[in-house]
Amino acid sequence: MKTLTMILLALPLVIACTSGPSKWELDREVERLCAIDGGIKVYETVKLPAEKFDQYGQIRIPYKEIVKPEDEYYYESSTINLIKGNPELLQLHTQFYRKSDKKLLGESVVYMRRGGGMPGPWHMPAFSCPEKEDDGYLKRQIFIKGMKEKL
């Protein structure tokens, strides 16, 4: 009975270790892909009046699907699952646009390995590249505080 219990407890670990690429292999692939086209590209910076920013210095830019007539800018994002399973490899792509002329202001490409740890109720391990370049970082590079508008 003890042997059967040990086999049943070890089975998920054995399956995780023998199926698909390893966590280490996907981390190297994340680094390789990141070196090719990962990171941010800013094509135009936009100076906005201080009134457009909240008390934390953030500006609200809506997702394309919920943009309102009065919004001047919007963003799109996509997630492509390059390798499915556990672990998995993802590409996260975000683009910010000016609504009036649909001009691309900047974009971010992040590669991420998610999973690969022991199965359980805890947080899934992940590795991404580039680390600091999330949607908020890109937005702060495009939209900057300009001078206060004079009345």
C-alpha positions in Angstrom: 0.0 0.0 0.0 2.9 2.4 0.8 4.5 1.7 -2.6 1.2 2.4 -4.4 0.9 5.7 -2.5 4.4 6.7 -3.3 3.9 5.9 -7.0 0.7 8.0 -7.1 2.4 10.9 -5.4 5.4 10.8 -7.7 3.5 10.3 -11.0 2.7 14.0 -11.6 6.3 14.9 -11.1 7.5 12.2 -13.6 4.9 13.3 -16.2 5.9 17.0 -15.8 9.6 16.1 -16.3 9.1 13.9 -19.3 6.6 15.7 -21.5 7.5 18.7 -23.7 10.4 21.1 -23.4 11.8 21.8 -20.0 11.5 25.0 -18.0 15.2 25.7 -18.6 14.8 25.1 -22.4 11.9 27.5 -22.6 13.8 30.2 -20.5 16.6 30.0 -23.1 14.0 30.3 -25.9 12.5 33.4 -24.2 15.9 35.0 -24.1 16.6 34.1 -27.7 13.3 35.5 -29.0 13.6 38.6 -26.8 17.0 39.4 -28.3 15.4 39.2 -31.8 12.3 41.5 -31.3 11.5 41.9 -27.7 11.2 45.2 -25.9 9.5 48.5 -26.6 9.6 50.8 -29.6 8.3 54.3 -29.3 7.5 56.0 -32.6 6.1 59.2 -31.2 5.9 60.8 -27.8 2.8 62.7 -26.9 2.9 65.7 -24.5 -0.3 65.9 -22.6 -1.5 68.6 -20.1 -1.1 67.6 -16.4 -4.9 67.6 -16.0 -5.0 64.4 -18.1 -3.0 62.5 -15.5 -4.5 61.2 -12.2 -3.0 61.8 -8.7 -0.6 58.8 -9.3 0.7 60.2 -12.6 -1.3 57.7 -14.7 -3.3 58.3 -17.8 -6.3 56.3 -18.8 -6.0 54.8 -22.3 -8.9 52.5 -23.2 -8.8 49.2 -25.0 -9.9 49.5 -28.7 -13.1 47.6 -28.1 -14.3 50.1 -25.4 -13.0 53.4 -26.8 -15.5 56.3 -26.5 -16.1 59.1 -29.0 -14.2 61.6 -26.8 -11.2 59.3 -26.4 -8.1 60.4 -28.4 -6.0 57.3 -27.9 -6.5 53.6 -27.6 -4.5 50.4 -27.3 -4.7 46.8 -28.7 -3.1 43.8 -27.2 -2.7 40.2 -28.2 -1.4 37.0 -26.6 0.0 34.2 -28.8 0.5 30.8 -27.3 3.7 29.7 -29.1 4.1 26.4 -27.1 1.1 25.0 -25.2 1.4 22.8 -22.2 3.1 23.1 -18.8 5.4 24.9 -19.2 4.1 27.1 -22.0 5.6 29.9 -24.1 3.7 33.1 -24.8 4.2 36.3 -26.8 2.5 39.4 -25.5 2.1 42.3 -28.0 0.7 45.7 -27.1 0.2 48.7 -29.4 -0.9 52.2 -28.6 -2.6 54.3 -31.3 -3.9 57.9 -31.9 -7.5 57.5 -32.8 -7.8 60.5 -35.3 -5.3 59.1 -37.8 -4.8 55.5 -36.5 -1.1 56.2 -36.2 0.9 53.6 -34.2 2.6 55.5 -31.4 4.5 52.6 -29.8 4.5 48.9 -29.2 5.8 46.4 -26.8 6.7 42.7 -27.4 7.3 40.5 -24.3 8.0 36.8 -24.3 7.1 34.7 -21.3 7.5 31.2 -20.1 4.7 30.3 -17.7 4.5 27.1 -15.6 7.0 24.3 -15.3 6.9 24.0 -11.5 5.3 21.4 -9.3 1.6 21.2 -9.8 -0.4 22.7 -6.9 -2.5 25.5 -5.6 0.4 28.0 -5.4 1.3 30.7 -7.8 2.5 29.5 -11.2 6.2 30.2 -11.8 7.1 32.4 -14.8 10.0 34.0 -16.6 9.7 36.9 -19.0 11.9 39.1 -21.1 12.3 42.0 -21.0 11.2 42.1 -17.4 10.6 45.8 -16.8 8.8 46.5 -20.1 5.1 46.0 -19.4 2.1 47.9 -20.7 2.5 50.6 -18.0 6.1 51.1 -18.8 5.4 51.6 -22.5 2.5 54.0 -21.8 4.8 56.1 -19.6 7.4 56.3 -22.5 4.7 57.5 -25.0 2.5 59.8 -22.9 4.4 62.4 -21.0 3.4 65.4 -19.0 3.7 68.7 -20.9 3.0 72.2 -19.7 -0.2 73.2 -18.1 -2.7 74.7 -20.5 -3.1 78.5 -20.0 -6.7 79.9 -19.9 
